[in-house]
Amino acid sequence: MTIVDERTVGSTAAVKTGGGSGLGRYVVVRALLIVPTVFILVTLVFVLMRVVGDPITASMGGRLSEAQLAERLAEAGYDRPILAQYLEYLGQIFTGDFGRTITDNRAISEILVTYGAATLELVFFALIVAFVVGVPLGMLAAYLRDRWPDAALRVFAILCYATPVFFAGLLLKLVFSVWLGWFPLGGRASTDVQLVLGRISGSTGINIVDALRTGRWDLISDILLHAALPAATLGLLTAGVFLRLVRTNLIGTLSMDYVDAARSRGVGEARLVRKHAYKPALIPIITVMGLQIALMLGGAVLTETTFEWRGLGFQLAQYLADRDFVAVQGIVALLAVIVAVTNFVVDVIAALIDPRVRY
């Protein structure tokens, strides 16, 4: 008779179910971290906005009399203690009410719906540029490591990351729009194309999606031409990060035992990079994707302003110029929620791909 130790059975069951419970525990912890992250960001924005004074005086101070200002302050509740204002604002945030702008009395949620699609489209195009430029060049740098092309590519990566977004945008605009005339100066599409897209029933607000629905190549090409320079400006910022990550991780993967075994069997270096080391090197990119999207949303403010791309960043710059701090506070709070949720989704994807992330 075979005697089975109960502890052995228990440990075997734990091993079998450990991966699932580990993933579930990881997802729950990451989901719970969204709340304090958003809370801290919203609190910081609220405090910073109140440091400069109440929003109505900052925005309308030169256009209203003292009596009118006092009336507006009382109506909005800005004459109350700061703690009472803060608690009321938190209650509004948890109910999905991010407030209304002072300059044009629009709901912040309406601004997100109207202009968020444009920013989403720009970030999508920029991510494509970042992958197309950063990943292949990172592979090339790893393949030619410690040679002059590797050094040149590393300098290129540093320049991509260190160059201010607005300067890169102005430079690309000057060269490719003004001097060469290859691309439009700004905007999301030509006026006639925008009119055609506006008449589409069930418009998504994402121009490339609406143009693909029509099947008209003239609309698609016009939108891609308008998106090329803004996407390149924003995408190159992240491409430098991807290049360095891919290079570093490929070099590390190429020194692993299973790669050495393949190399001893006569497999060429290029095939080793392409077949054996490429996919493991992409996992860190997925891990930092959330941070890069946050970086892109920050860079979108300057990029959209430079190219008159009417998205959330463009509107945020306009409200900053108008000193409409309620609008700024609401948009930044919405962006904080978007970044927190995006980081959560990226972390879950990374945990599904690489089980080591869960522990």
C-alpha positions as CSV (number, residue, x, y, z in Angstrom):
1,M,0.0,0.0,0.0
2,T,1.3,3.4,-0.9
3,I,1.1,6.0,1.8
4,V,0.5,9.5,0.6
5,D,1.5,12.3,2.9
6,E,-1.2,14.9,3.3
7,R,1.4,17.7,3.4
8,T,2.7,16.5,0.0
9,V,-0.8,16.6,-1.5
10,G,-1.4,20.0,0.0
11,S,1.9,21.4,-1.4
12,T,1.2,19.9,-4.8
13,A,-2.3,21.5,-4.9
14,A,-0.7,24.8,-3.8
15,V,1.7,24.7,-6.7
16,K,-1.1,23.9,-9.1
17,T,-3.2,26.8,-8.0
18,G,-0.4,29.1,-7.0
19,G,-0.2,30.8,-10.4
20,G,-4.0,31.7,-10.5
21,S,-4.1,32.9,-6.9
22,G,-0.9,34.9,-7.4
23,L,-2.4,36.6,-10.4
24,G,-5.7,37.2,-8.7
25,R,-4.0,38.7,-5.7
26,Y,-1.8,40.9,-7.9
27,V,-4.8,42.2,-9.9
28,V,-6.7,43.0,-6.7
29,V,-3.8,44.8,-5.1
30,R,-3.2,46.8,-8.3
31,A,-6.8,47.7,-8.6
32,L,-6.9,48.9,-5.0
33,L,-3.8,51.1,-5.6
34,I,-5.8,53.1,-8.2
35,V,-7.8,54.8,-5.4
36,P,-4.9,56.3,-3.4
37,T,-3.0,57.2,-6.6
38,V,-5.9,59.3,-7.9
39,F,-6.6,60.7,-4.5
40,I,-3.1,62.0,-4.1
41,L,-3.0,63.5,-7.6
42,V,-6.4,65.1,-7.2
43,T,-5.3,66.5,-3.8
44,L,-2.1,67.9,-5.2
45,V,-3.9,69.6,-8.1
46,F,-6.5,71.1,-5.8
47,V,-3.9,72.5,-3.4
48,L,-1.7,73.9,-6.2
49,M,-4.7,75.5,-7.9
50,R,-5.8,77.1,-4.6
51,V,-2.4,78.5,-3.8
52,V,-2.8,81.1,-6.6
53,G,-6.1,82.2,-5.2
54,D,-9.7,81.4,-5.9
55,P,-10.5,80.5,-9.6
56,I,-13.1,83.1,-10.2
57,T,-10.9,86.0,-9.2
58,A,-8.0,84.6,-11.2
59,S,-10.1,84.2,-14.3
60,M,-12.6,87.1,-14.1
61,G,-10.8,89.6,-11.8
62,G,-10.2,92.2,-14.4
63,R,-13.7,92.0,-16.0
64,L,-16.1,92.1,-13.0
65,S,-16.6,94.6,-10.3
66,E,-16.0,93.8,-6.6
67,A,-19.7,93.3,-6.0
68,Q,-20.0,91.0,-8.9
69,L,-17.0,89.0,-7.9
70,A,-18.3,88.7,-4.4
71,E,-21.6,87.4,-5.7
72,R,-19.9,84.9,-8.0
73,L,-17.7,83.7,-5.2
74,A,-20.7,83.1,-2.9
75,E,-22.6,81.3,-5.7
76,A,-19.7,79.0,-6.4
77,G,-18.9,78.5,-2.6
78,Y,-15.4,79.8,-2.8
79,D,-15.9,82.1,0.1
80,R,-16.1,79.0,2.4
81,P,-13.2,77.5,4.3
82,I,-10.7,75.6,2.1
83,L,-11.4,72.3,3.8
84,A,-15.1,72.5,3.1
85,Q,-14.3,73.2,-0.6
86,Y,-11.9,70.3,-0.7
87,L,-14.4,67.8,0.8
88,E,-17.1,69.0,-1.6
89,Y,-14.8,68.6,-4.5
90,L,-13.9,65.1,-3.5
91,G,-17.6,64.2,-3.3
92,Q,-18.1,65.6,-6.8
93,I,-15.1,63.6,-8.1
94,F,-16.5,60.3,-6.7
95,T,-19.8,61.0,-8.4
96,G,-18.2,61.7,-11.8
97,D,-18.7,65.4,-11.6
98,F,-15.4,67.2,-12.4
99,G,-17.0,70.7,-12.4
100,R,-17.7,73.3,-15.0
101,T,-15.4,75.8,-16.6
102,I,-15.5,79.5,-15.6
103,T,-14.9,81.0,-19.0
104,D,-17.5,79.2,-21.0
105,N,-19.5,77.3,-18.4
106,R,-19.0,73.9,-19.9
107,A,-19.0,70.6,-18.1
108,I,-15.5,69.1,-17.8
109,S,-16.9,65.7,-18.7
110,E,-18.3,67.2,-22.0
111,I,-14.8,68.6,-22.8
112,L,-13.4,65.1,-22.3
113,V,-15.9,63.6,-24.7
114,T,-15.4,66.4,-27.3
115,Y,-11.6,66.6,-27.3
116,G,-10.5,63.4,-25.7
117,A,-10.9,61.4,-29.0
118,A,-8.4,63.8,-30.7
119,T,-5.8,63.2,-27.9
120,L,-6.4,59.4,-28.0
121,E,-5.9,59.4,-31.8
122,L,-2.6,61.4,-31.4
123,V,-1.3,59.1,-28.7
124,F,-2.2,56.0,-30.8
125,F,-0.2,57.4,-33.8
126,A,2.7,58.4,-31.5
127,L,2.8,54.8,-30.1
128,I,3.0,53.4,-33.6
129,V,6.0,55.8,-34.3
130,A,7.6,54.8,-31.0
131,F,7.4,51.1,-31.8
132,V,8.4,51.3,-35.5
133,V,11.4,53.5,-34.7
134,G,12.5,52.3,-31.2
135,V,12.1,48.5,-31.4
136,P,14.0,47.9,-34.7
137,L,16.7,50.4,-33.9
138,G,17.1,48.8,-30.4
139,M,17.5,45.4,-32.1
140,L,20.1,46.8,-34.5
141,A,22.0,48.4,-31.6
142,A,22.1,45.1,-29.7
143,Y,23.2,43.2,-32.8
144,L,26.0,45.7,-33.5
145,R,26.8,46.3,-29.9
146,D,30.1,48.1,-29.0
147,R,30.5,49.2,-32.7
148,W,30.1,52.7,-34.0
149,P,26.4,52.2,-35.2
150,D,25.6,51.2,-31.6
151,A,27.2,54.3,-30.2
152,A,25.4,56.5,-32.8
153,L,22.0,54.9,-32.0
154,R,22.5,55.4,-28.2
155,V,23.3,59.1,-28.8
156,F,20.1,59.3,-31.0
157,A,18.1,57.7,-28.2
158,I,19.4,60.3,-25.7
159,L,18.6,63.1,-28.1
160,C,15.1,61.8,-28.6
161,Y,14.4,61.7,-24.9
162,A,16.2,64.9,-24.0
163,T,15.0,67.2,-26.7
164,P,12.0,69.4,-25.5
165,V,8.8,68.4,-27.3
166,F,8.0,71.9,-28.4
167,F,11.4,72.4,-29.9
168,A,11.3,69.1,-31.8
169,G,7.8,70.0,-33.1
170,L,8.8,73.5,-34.2
171,L,12.0,72.0,-35.9
172,L,10.0,69.3,-37.8
173,K,7.4,71.9,-38.7
174,L,10.0,74.3,-40.1
175,V,11.8,71.7,-42.1
176,F,9.0,69.5,-43.5
177,S,6.2,72.0,-43.6
178,V,7.7,75.4,-44.3
179,W,10.9,74.5,-46.2
180,L,10.0,71.3,-48.0
181,G,6.2,71.7,-48.0
182,W,5.7,67.9,-47.6
183,F,3.2,68.1,-44.7
184,P,0.5,70.5,-43.6
185,L,1.4,73.2,-41.0
186,G,-1.2,72.1,-38.5
187,G,-4.7,70.8,-37.7
188,R,-6.2,67.3,-37.7
189,A,-7.5,67.4,-41.3
190,S,-8.2,69.8,-44.1
191,T,-11.4,71.9,-43.8
192,D,-13.3,70.0,-46.5
193,V,-12.3,66.7,-45.1
194,Q,-13.4,67.8,-41.6
195,L,-16.8,68.8,-43.1
196,V,-17.2,65.4,-44.7
197,L,-16.3,63.6,-41.5
198,G,-18.7,65.8,-39.5
199,R,-21.6,64.6,-41.6
200,I,-21.0,60.9,-40.9
201,S,-23.7,59.4,-38.8
202,G,-22.4,57.9,-35.5
203,S,-19.1,59.8,-35.7
204,T,-16.6,58.5,-33.2
205,G,-14.6,61.8,-33.1
206,I,-11.5,59.8,-34.1
207,N,-10.8,61.0,-37.6
208,I,-8.9,58.0,-38.9
209,V,-11.6,55.6,-37.7
210,D,-14.3,57.7,-39.3
211,A,-12.3,57.9,-42.5
212,L,-11.7,54.2,-42.6
213,R,-15.5,53.7,-42.3
214,T,-16.0,55.7,-45.5
215,G,-13.4,53.7,-47.4
216,R,-12.2,56.9,-49.2
217,W,-8.5,56.9,-49.6
218,D,-8.4,60.7,-50.1
219,L,-9.8,61.2,-46.6
220,I,-7.4,58.7,-45.1
221,S,-4.3,60.1,-46.8
222,D,-5.3,63.7,-45.7
223,I,-5.6,62.6,-42.1
224,L,-2.4,60.6,-42.1
225,L,-0.5,63.6,-43.6
226,H,-1.8,65.9,-40.9
227,A,-1.0,63.4,-38.2
228,A,2.6,62.6,-39.4
229,L,4.5,65.4,-37.8
230,P,2.6,65.6,-34.5
231,A,2.9,61.8,-34.2
232,A,6.6,61.9,-35.0
233,T,7.2,64.7,-32.5
234,L,5.5,62.8,-29.6
235,G,6.5,59.3,-30.7
236,L,10.2,60.1,-30.9
237,L,10.2,61.1,-27.3
238,T,9.2,57.5,-26.4
239,A,11.1,55.9,-29.2
240,G,14.4,56.8,-27.4
241,V,13.2,54.9,-24.3
242,F,12.1,51.9,-26.3
243,L,15.5,51.8,-28.1
244,R,17.5,51.7,-24.9
245,L,15.2,49.1,-23.3
246,V,15.3,46.8,-26.3
247,R,19.0,47.1,-26.6
248,T,19.7,46.5,-22.9
249,N,17.4,43.5,-22.7
250,L,18.5,42.0,-25.9
251,I,22.1,42.1,-24.9
252,G,21.1,40.4,-21.6
253,T,19.0,37.8,-23.3
254,L,21.8,37.0,-25.8
255,S,24.0,36.0,-22.9
256,M,21.5,33.4,-21.6
257,D,22.4,29.7,-21.6
258,Y,19.7,28.6,-24.1
259,V,21.0,31.3,-26.6
260,D,24.6,30.1,-26.1
261,A,23.3,26.6,-26.8
262,A,21.7,27.7,-30.1
263,R,24.8,29.6,-31.0
264,S,26.9,26.5,-30.5
265,R,24.7,24.7,-32.9
266,G,25.7,27.2,-35.6
267,V,22.7,29.5,-35.5
268,G,23.6,32.9,-36.9
269,E,23.7,36.0,-34.7
270,A,20.9,37.8,-36.7
271,R,18.6,34.7,-36.4
272,L,19.4,34.5,-32.6
273,V,18.2,38.1,-32.2
274,R,15.1,37.7,-34.4
275,K,14.0,34.2,-33.2
276,H,15.3,33.7,-29.7
277,A,15.9,37.0,-27.9
278,Y,13.3,39.4,-29.5
279,K,10.2,38.4,-27.6
280,P,11.7,38.3,-24.1
281,A,13.1,41.8,-24.7
282,L,9.7,43.2,-25.4
283,I,8.3,42.4,-21.9
284,P,10.0,45.4,-20.2
285,I,8.5,47.6,-22.9
286,I,5.0,46.4,-21.9
287,T,5.8,47.0,-18.3
288,V,6.8,50.6,-18.8
289,M,4.0,51.3,-21.3
290,G,1.8,52.9,-18.6
291,L,4.5,55.4,-17.7
292,Q,5.2,56.2,-21.3
293,I,1.5,56.9,-21.9
294,A,1.5,59.3,-19.0
295,L,4.6,60.9,-20.5
296,M,2.8,61.2,-23.9
297,L,-0.3,62.8,-22.3
298,G,2.0,65.4,-20.7
299,G,3.8,65.9,-24.0
300,A,0.5,66.2,-25.8
301,V,-0.1,69.6,-24.3
302,L,2.9,71.1,-26.1
303,T,2.5,69.0,-29.2
304,E,-1.1,69.8,-29.7
305,T,-0.4,73.5,-29.1
306,T,2.4,73.5,-31.6
307,F,0.4,71.8,-34.4
308,E,-3.0,73.3,-33.4
309,W,-4.2,69.7,-32.9
310,R,-7.5,70.4,-31.0
311,G,-7.4,67.8,-28.3
312,L,-7.3,67.9,-24.5
313,G,-3.8,69.2,-24.4
314,F,-4.7,72.1,-26.7
315,Q,-7.8,73.0,-24.6
316,L,-5.7,72.7,-21.4
317,A,-3.3,75.3,-22.7
318,Q,-6.2,77.6,-23.7
319,Y,-7.7,77.4,-20.2
320,L,-4.3,78.0,-18.6
321,A,-3.9,81.1,-20.7
322,D,-7.4,82.2,-19.6
323,R,-6.5,81.4,-16.0
324,D,-9.5,79.1,-15.8
325,F,-8.2,77.0,-13.0
326,V,-11.5,75.1,-12.5
327,A,-11.1,73.8,-16.1
328,V,-7.4,73.0,-15.5
329,Q,-8.1,71.2,-12.3
330,G,-10.9,69.1,-13.8
331,I,-8.9,68.2,-17.0
332,V,-5.8,67.2,-15.0
333,A,-8.0,65.2,-12.6
334,L,-9.5,63.3,-15.6
335,L,-6.0,62.7,-17.0
336,A,-4.9,61.4,-13.6
337,V,-7.8,58.9,-13.7
338,I,-6.9,57.9,-17.2
339,V,-3.2,57.4,-16.4
340,A,-4.0,55.4,-13.2
341,V,-6.4,53.0,-15.1
342,T,-4.0,52.7,-18.0
343,N,-1.2,51.7,-15.6
344,F,-3.5,49.1,-14.0
345,V,-4.3,47.6,-17.4
346,V,-0.7,47.5,-18.5
347,D,0.4,45.9,-15.2
348,V,-2.2,43.2,-15.6
349,I,-1.1,42.5,-19.2
350,A,2.5,42.3,-18.1
351,A,1.5,39.9,-15.3
352,L,-0.3,37.7,-17.8
353,I,2.8,37.6,-20.1
354,D,5.5,37.3,-17.5
355,P,4.4,35.4,-14.3
356,R,7.4,36.8,-12.4
357,V,5.8,40.2,-12.3
358,R,3.0,38.8,-10.0
359,Y,5.4,38.2,-7.1
